C-alpha cells in the first residue's frame, strides 16, 4: 500500500477513535498525532495534506513557526467521519 495513504488512514482513524473515546470532537496538533500514531513529522505532514485535499479533515495552517509541522491543528470533518464509518478512507 502507498505509505502516504497508509499514514493518512492511520491518522484519521486515530483522531476519530480518540473523539469517540472522549465523547467530544477533538482538535489535534502534530505532536498529539505523533503521540497517537508514532508517525514521523515529515510523514504526518504528507498525510495531513492528502486528508485535507480530500476534505476528510480541516486544518489550521501556519506560514512560519510551526516546524516541524506545516499545520497548527486539525480535526475530522463530517466527510471524514462518514468515510471512516463506511471503511472507505481514501
C-alpha positions in Angstrom: 0.0 0.0 0.0 1.1 3.6 -0.7 2.8 4.7 2.6 1.2 8.2 2.5 -2.2 6.6 2.1 -1.5 4.2 4.9 -0.4 7.0 7.2 -3.4 9.1 6.3 -5.8 6.2 7.2 -3.9 5.6 10.5 -4.1 9.4 11.4 -7.8 9.8 10.6 -8.7 6.6 12.4 -6.7 7.6 15.5 -8.4 11.0 15.5 -12.0 9.7 15.2 -11.4 6.9 17.7 -10.0 9.4 20.2 -13.1 11.6 19.6 -15.3 8.6 20.2 -13.5 7.6 23.3 -13.7 11.1 24.8 -17.2 11.9 23.6 -16.0 15.2 22.2 -14.8 16.4 18.9 -11.1 17.0 19.3 -8.5 19.3 17.7 -5.1 17.7 17.2 -1.7 19.2 16.7 1.2 17.5 15.2 2.7 16.4 18.5 -0.5 14.8 19.6 -0.9 13.0 16.2 2.7 11.7 16.6 1.9 10.6 20.1 -1.2 8.7 19.0 0.4 7.1 15.8 4.2 7.1 16.2 4.4 8.5 12.6 7.3 10.8 11.9 6.6 14.6 11.5 7.5 14.7 7.7 5.2 11.8 7.1 2.4 13.4 9.2 2.7 16.5 7.0 2.3 14.5 3.8 -0.7 12.5 5.2 -2.4 15.6 6.6 -2.0 17.4 3.3 -3.7 14.5 1.5 -6.5 14.2 4.0 -7.1 18.0 3.8 -7.2 17.9 -0.1 -9.8 15.1 0.2 -11.8 17.2 2.7 -11.6 14.5 5.3 -10.0 16.8 7.9 -9.9 20.5 8.3 -6.6 22.1 9.3 -5.4 25.4 10.7 -2.1 26.2 8.9 0.8 28.4 9.7 3.2 30.1 7.3 6.2 30.2 9.7 7.0 29.0 13.2 5.2 25.7 13.2 8.2 23.5 12.4 8.4 20.6 12.0 4.7 20.6 11.1 3.1 22.5 8.3 -0.2 23.0 10.3 -1.2 24.1 13.8 -4.2 21.9 14.4 -6.5 19.6 12.6 -9.9 17.9 13.2 -12.1 15.4 11.3 -14.8 16.7 9.1 -18.2 15.1 8.7 -17.0 13.7 5.4 -14.0 12.2 7.2 -16.2 10.6 9.8 -18.5 9.2 7.1 -15.5 7.7 5.2 -14.3 6.2 8.5 -17.6 4.6 9.3 -18.1 3.3 5.8 -14.5 2.0 5.8 -13.7 4.0 2.7 -10.9 6.3 3.8 -9.2 7.3 0.5 
